[in-house]
Amino acid sequence: MSPKSLQRGNLSSPTIFLLSEFSSAYRARVTFCLCFSLIYLVTVLGNLLIVTLVWLDAHLHSPMYFLLGHLSFLDVCYSSVTLPKILGDSFSPQKTISFVGCITQIYFFLCFGGSECMLLAAMAYDRYLAICHPLHYPALMSKKMCHCLVAVSWLSGSFSSLIQAFLTARLHFCGANVIDHLFCEMPFLLKASCSPNALLNKAASYALAGTIAMGSFLLTLVSYVHIIRAVLQKGAGTQRAFATCTSHLTVVSLFFGAGAVVYLVPQSSGSKEMDDVLALLYAVVTPMLNPIIYSLRNSEVKGAIRKALRRGVLQMSTKGAGIAAERPPPSPRQGCGSR
């Protein structure tokens, strides 16, 4: 760094950041830790169950469930970026994270979030083709097209987050390196920075994030406008097909609705704890609800779960019977007078 920049405000690139804690009250921290540990456990198990079912069950080897499997994998990654670190620091006397760790957390948080936005748009496009062009659907949504949609989702999220993380890493800080949040998130780092180019970085980062979020939302919205128009025009046949959209539409509404509440509504001035909880609800609770929604509202997924349970019970009973058959018969007892 040049001497001129040092004179202008004692700017520096820190090696470590201090993170804020959820609450200073011990009971509140215990409640927070228990609740979000349970939420994280349900999130990981539920989404891994969906991934396993899509992989193993032949009835779920279709474009819609192929995309759903990737969505569930993204949800596991998305919630794992922040929550394990937060839970690990719950009872630590000092919540710290290195500068490299902070930028890495920002990169993966934005990467998985942006990729999920694009993947939800790809799933809406899949439903549009299935309902509006059913005869051409197998040709249009080929295996190659499915892999292309997933690749575009991952690459767009990765490229956007890489630029935003690079811009954030070039910020400088002066004074106490304190982030007033439970984890590293770009708006809070921009707020803590006193770098002269912070406003330019903020504008560029928000433009990239807005392009990914609004672009995927508009693609999803256009797809559903065409779907609803086709349902209203064609009648009962497409209404039955529209039933396959209800789970995805619920997930989309939850994801973009919660994101709008967290990032577009001004933060509450009275309770920092409420702002922290809202941010975590978006990062953790939404991924937890996705497998529950698809399990409860989708008959094929429910059927695959029942089949897997029956198969597991059958294997356990067969294994138990085999172990019993392998046991040698008990030797006959000899009486006291036998020779």
C-alpha positions as CSV (number, residue, x, y, z in Angstrom):
1,M,0.0,0.0,0.0
2,S,1.3,3.5,-0.8
3,P,2.3,6.0,1.9
4,K,-0.2,8.4,0.5
5,S,-3.1,6.0,1.2
6,L,-1.8,5.4,4.7
7,Q,-1.8,9.1,5.4
8,R,-5.3,9.5,4.1
9,G,-7.0,7.4,6.8
10,N,-4.6,4.7,8.1
11,L,-6.2,2.2,5.8
12,S,-5.2,-1.5,6.2
13,S,-6.1,-5.0,5.1
14,P,-6.9,-6.8,8.3
15,T,-5.8,-10.3,9.1
16,I,-8.8,-11.0,11.4
17,F,-12.4,-9.8,11.9
18,L,-14.5,-9.8,15.1
19,L,-18.0,-11.0,14.6
20,S,-20.9,-10.0,16.8
21,E,-22.8,-12.5,19.0
22,F,-26.4,-13.3,19.0
23,S,-27.1,-12.3,22.6
24,S,-25.1,-11.8,25.7
25,A,-27.7,-13.7,27.8
26,Y,-26.6,-17.3,28.3
27,R,-30.1,-18.8,28.2
28,A,-30.8,-17.0,24.9
29,R,-27.6,-18.4,23.4
30,V,-28.5,-22.0,24.6
31,T,-31.9,-21.7,23.0
32,F,-30.5,-20.3,19.8
33,C,-27.9,-23.1,19.6
34,L,-30.4,-25.9,20.2
35,C,-33.0,-24.6,17.7
36,F,-30.6,-24.0,14.9
37,S,-28.7,-27.2,15.5
38,L,-32.0,-29.1,15.1
39,I,-32.8,-27.0,12.0
40,Y,-29.4,-27.7,10.4
41,L,-29.7,-31.5,11.1
42,V,-33.2,-31.6,9.5
43,T,-31.9,-29.6,6.5
44,V,-28.9,-31.9,5.9
45,L,-30.9,-35.2,6.4
46,G,-33.9,-34.1,4.4
47,N,-32.0,-32.8,1.4
48,L,-29.6,-35.8,1.4
49,L,-32.7,-38.0,1.4
50,I,-34.0,-36.3,-1.7
51,V,-30.6,-36.6,-3.4
52,T,-30.4,-40.3,-2.6
53,L,-34.0,-41.0,-3.8
54,V,-33.4,-39.2,-7.1
55,W,-30.2,-41.2,-7.6
56,L,-31.6,-44.6,-6.6
57,D,-35.2,-44.7,-7.7
58,A,-35.7,-45.3,-11.4
59,H,-39.1,-43.6,-11.4
60,L,-37.4,-40.3,-10.4
61,H,-35.0,-40.4,-13.4
62,S,-36.7,-37.5,-15.2
63,P,-35.6,-33.9,-15.9
64,M,-37.7,-32.5,-13.1
65,Y,-36.2,-34.7,-10.4
66,F,-32.7,-34.4,-11.9
67,L,-33.0,-30.6,-11.3
68,L,-34.6,-31.2,-7.9
69,G,-31.6,-33.4,-6.8
70,H,-29.2,-30.6,-7.7
71,L,-31.4,-28.1,-5.8
72,S,-31.3,-30.3,-2.7
73,F,-27.5,-30.6,-3.0
74,L,-27.3,-26.8,-3.3
75,D,-29.4,-26.4,-0.2
76,V,-27.0,-28.5,1.9
77,C,-24.1,-26.5,0.7
78,Y,-25.9,-23.2,1.1
79,S,-26.8,-23.8,4.8
80,S,-23.3,-25.3,5.5
81,V,-21.5,-22.2,4.6
82,T,-22.6,-20.2,7.6
83,L,-24.3,-22.3,10.3
84,P,-21.6,-24.7,11.4
85,K,-19.2,-21.7,12.1
86,I,-22.0,-19.8,13.9
87,L,-22.9,-22.8,16.1
88,G,-19.2,-23.5,16.8
89,D,-18.7,-19.9,18.0
90,S,-21.9,-19.8,20.1
91,F,-20.1,-20.2,23.4
92,S,-16.7,-18.9,22.4
93,P,-15.5,-15.9,24.4
94,Q,-14.4,-14.1,21.2
95,K,-16.1,-14.6,17.8
96,T,-13.3,-14.2,15.2
97,I,-12.8,-15.1,11.5
98,S,-9.7,-14.6,9.4
99,F,-9.8,-12.2,6.5
100,V,-9.2,-15.0,4.0
101,G,-11.9,-17.1,5.8
102,C,-14.3,-14.1,5.6
103,I,-13.8,-13.6,1.9
104,T,-14.1,-17.3,1.3
105,Q,-17.4,-17.4,3.2
106,I,-18.8,-14.5,1.2
107,Y,-17.8,-16.2,-2.1
108,F,-19.5,-19.5,-1.3
109,F,-22.6,-17.9,0.2
110,L,-23.1,-15.8,-2.9
111,C,-22.1,-18.7,-5.2
112,F,-24.7,-21.2,-3.8
113,G,-27.4,-18.5,-3.4
114,G,-26.9,-17.3,-7.0
115,S,-26.8,-20.8,-8.4
116,E,-30.0,-21.6,-6.5
117,C,-31.7,-18.6,-8.1
118,M,-30.8,-19.8,-11.6
119,L,-31.7,-23.4,-10.9
120,L,-35.2,-22.4,-9.7
121,A,-35.5,-20.5,-13.0
122,A,-34.4,-23.7,-14.9
123,M,-37.0,-25.7,-13.0
124,A,-39.7,-23.2,-14.0
125,Y,-38.5,-23.5,-17.6
126,D,-38.8,-27.3,-17.4
127,R,-42.4,-27.1,-16.1
128,Y,-43.2,-24.6,-18.9
129,L,-42.0,-27.1,-21.6
130,A,-43.8,-30.0,-19.9
131,I,-47.2,-28.2,-19.9
132,C,-47.0,-25.9,-22.9
133,H,-45.2,-28.2,-25.3
134,P,-45.8,-31.7,-24.0
135,L,-45.3,-33.5,-27.4
136,H,-41.9,-31.9,-27.9
137,Y,-40.9,-32.1,-24.2
138,P,-38.7,-35.3,-24.4
139,A,-36.7,-33.8,-27.3
140,L,-36.4,-30.3,-25.8
141,M,-35.5,-31.5,-22.3
142,S,-33.0,-34.1,-23.3
143,K,-30.2,-35.3,-21.0
144,K,-27.8,-32.9,-22.7
145,M,-30.2,-29.9,-22.1
146,C,-30.5,-30.9,-18.4
147,H,-26.8,-30.9,-17.9
148,C,-26.5,-27.6,-19.7
149,L,-29.1,-25.9,-17.5
150,V,-27.3,-27.2,-14.3
151,A,-23.9,-26.1,-15.7
152,V,-25.2,-22.6,-16.5
153,S,-26.7,-22.3,-13.0
154,W,-23.5,-23.3,-11.3
155,L,-21.3,-21.2,-13.6
156,S,-23.4,-18.0,-13.4
157,G,-23.5,-18.2,-9.6
158,S,-19.7,-18.9,-9.4
159,F,-18.7,-16.2,-11.9
160,S,-20.9,-13.5,-10.2
161,S,-19.7,-14.4,-6.7
162,L,-16.1,-14.5,-7.8
163,I,-16.2,-10.9,-9.0
164,Q,-18.1,-9.8,-5.9
165,A,-15.6,-11.6,-3.6
166,F,-12.7,-10.1,-5.5
167,L,-14.1,-6.5,-5.1
168,T,-14.8,-7.1,-1.4
169,A,-11.2,-8.4,-0.9
170,R,-9.8,-5.1,-2.3
171,L,-11.5,-3.0,0.4
172,H,-9.5,-1.5,3.2
173,F,-10.5,-1.0,6.8
174,C,-9.5,1.5,9.5
175,G,-10.0,1.3,13.2
176,A,-11.6,-1.8,14.8
177,N,-12.2,-4.6,12.3
178,V,-15.7,-5.4,13.7
179,I,-18.5,-6.9,11.6
180,D,-21.9,-6.2,13.2
181,H,-23.3,-9.6,12.0
182,L,-23.2,-13.3,12.9
183,F,-21.3,-14.2,9.7
184,C,-19.4,-12.5,6.9
185,E,-21.9,-11.0,4.5
186,M,-21.0,-8.4,1.8
187,P,-23.3,-5.5,2.9
188,F,-21.8,-5.6,6.5
189,L,-18.3,-5.6,5.2
190,L,-19.0,-2.7,2.9
191,K,-20.6,-0.9,5.9
192,A,-17.4,-1.5,8.0
193,S,-15.0,-0.4,5.3
194,C,-13.6,3.1,5.0
195,S,-12.0,2.5,1.7
196,P,-12.3,5.4,-0.8
197,N,-13.7,3.0,-3.5
198,A,-16.3,1.4,-1.2
199,L,-19.2,3.1,-3.0
200,L,-18.0,1.9,-6.4
201,N,-17.5,-1.6,-5.1
202,K,-21.0,-1.5,-3.5
203,A,-22.6,-0.4,-6.8
204,A,-20.8,-3.1,-8.8
205,S,-21.6,-5.9,-6.3
206,Y,-25.2,-4.9,-6.0
207,A,-25.5,-4.7,-9.8
208,L,-24.2,-8.3,-10.2
209,A,-26.3,-9.7,-7.4
210,G,-29.4,-7.9,-8.7
211,T,-28.8,-9.2,-12.2
212,I,-28.7,-12.8,-11.0
213,A,-31.6,-12.4,-8.6
214,M,-33.9,-10.3,-10.8
215,G,-33.0,-12.1,-14.0
216,S,-33.9,-15.5,-12.5
217,F,-37.0,-14.1,-10.9
218,L,-38.2,-12.6,-14.2
219,L,-37.5,-15.9,-16.1
220,T,-39.5,-17.8,-13.5
221,L,-42.3,-15.3,-13.6
222,V,-42.5,-15.4,-17.5
223,S,-42.5,-19.2,-17.4
224,Y,-45.5,-19.3,-15.0
225,V,-47.4,-16.6,-16.9
226,H,-47.2,-19.0,-20.0
227,I,-48.1,-22.0,-17.8
228,I,-51.2,-20.3,-16.3
229,R,-52.3,-19.1,-19.7
230,A,-52.0,-22.7,-21.1
231,V,-53.9,-24.1,-18.1
232,L,-56.8,-21.6,-18.6
233,Q,-57.0,-22.2,-22.3
234,K,-56.6,-26.0,-22.5
235,G,-58.6,-27.1,-19.5
236,A,-58.6,-30.3,-17.4
237,G,-55.6,-32.0,-19.0
238,T,-53.2,-29.2,-18.3
239,Q,-54.7,-28.7,-14.8
240,R,-53.6,-32.1,-13.8
241,A,-50.1,-31.3,-15.2
242,F,-50.2,-28.0,-13.3
243,A,-50.4,-30.0,-10.1
244,T,-46.7,-30.9,-10.6
245,C,-45.9,-27.2,-10.4
246,T,-47.3,-26.5,-6.9
247,S,-44.3,-27.7,-5.0
248,H,-41.9,-25.7,-7.2
249,L,-44.1,-22.6,-7.0
250,T,-44.2,-22.9,-3.2
251,V,-40.4,-23.1,-3.0
252,V,-40.0,-20.2,-5.4
253,S,-42.4,-18.0,-3.4
254,L,-40.6,-18.9,-0.2
255,F,-37.1,-18.3,-1.5
256,F,-37.7,-15.0,-3.3
257,G,-40.3,-13.8,-0.7
258,A,-37.9,-14.4,2.2
259,G,-35.0,-12.9,0.3
260,A,-37.1,-9.7,-0.3
261,V,-38.0,-9.5,3.4
262,V,-34.4,-9.9,4.5
263,Y,-32.6,-7.7,1.9
264,L,-35.1,-5.2,0.6
265,V,-37.0,-4.3,3.8
266,P,-35.0,-1.9,6.0
267,Q,-33.5,-3.4,9.1
268,S,-35.4,-3.0,12.3
269,S,-34.0,-0.2,14.5
270,G,-35.1,-1.8,17.8
271,S,-33.8,-5.4,17.8
272,K,-30.5,-6.5,16.3
273,E,-31.3,-10.1,17.4
274,M,-34.4,-10.0,15.1
275,D,-32.3,-8.9,12.1
276,D,-29.8,-11.7,12.8
277,V,-32.7,-14.3,13.1
278,L,-34.2,-13.1,9.8
279,A,-30.9,-13.5,8.0
280,L,-30.4,-17.0,9.4
281,L,-34.0,-18.0,8.6
282,Y,-33.3,-17.1,4.9
283,A,-30.0,-19.0,4.9
284,V,-31.1,-22.0,6.9
285,V,-34.9,-22.4,7.2
286,T,-35.7,-22.1,3.5
287,P,-33.3,-25.0,2.6
288,M,-34.9,-27.0,5.5
289,L,-38.4,-26.5,4.1
290,N,-37.7,-27.4,0.5
291,P,-37.5,-31.2,1.0
292,I,-40.5,-31.1,3.3
293,I,-42.5,-29.3,0.7
294,Y,-41.5,-31.7,-2.1
295,S,-42.2,-34.7,0.2
296,L,-45.7,-33.6,1.3
297,R,-46.9,-32.2,-2.0
298,N,-45.5,-34.6,-4.5
299,S,-47.0,-38.1,-4.8
300,E,-44.0,-39.6,-6.7
301,V,-41.5,-38.5,-4.0
302,K,-43.8,-39.8,-1.3
303,G,-44.1,-43.1,-3.2
304,A,-40.3,-43.3,-3.5
305,I,-39.9,-42.7,0.3
306,R,-42.4,-45.5,1.1
307,K,-40.7,-47.8,-1.3
308,A,-37.3,-47.1,0.3
309,L,-38.7,-47.7,3.7
310,R,-40.3,-51.0,2.7
311,R,-37.1,-52.0,1.1
312,G,-35.1,-51.2,4.2
313,V,-37.5,-53.0,6.5
314,L,-37.5,-56.1,4.1
315,Q,-33.7,-56.1,4.1
316,M,-33.5,-55.9,7.8
317,S,-36.0,-58.7,8.3
318,T,-34.2,-60.9,5.7
319,K,-30.9,-60.2,7.3
320,G,-32.3,-61.1,10.7
321,A,-33.8,-64.3,9.4
322,G,-30.5,-65.2,7.8
323,I,-28.6,-64.7,11.0
324,A,-31.1,-66.8,12.9
325,A,-30.8,-69.6,10.2
326,E,-27.0,-69.6,10.5
327,R,-27.0,-70.2,14.3
328,P,-26.2,-73.9,15.1
329,P,-29.0,-75.8,16.9
330,P,-28.5,-76.1,20.6
331,S,-26.9,-79.4,21.7
332,P,-29.3,-81.7,23.6
333,R,-28.7,-81.8,27.4
334,Q,-27.6,-85.1,28.8
335,G,-29.3,-86.3,32.0
336,C,-27.4,-87.0,35.2
337,G,-27.6,-90.8,34.6
338,S,-26.6,-90.8,31.0
339,R,-23.2,-92.0,29.9
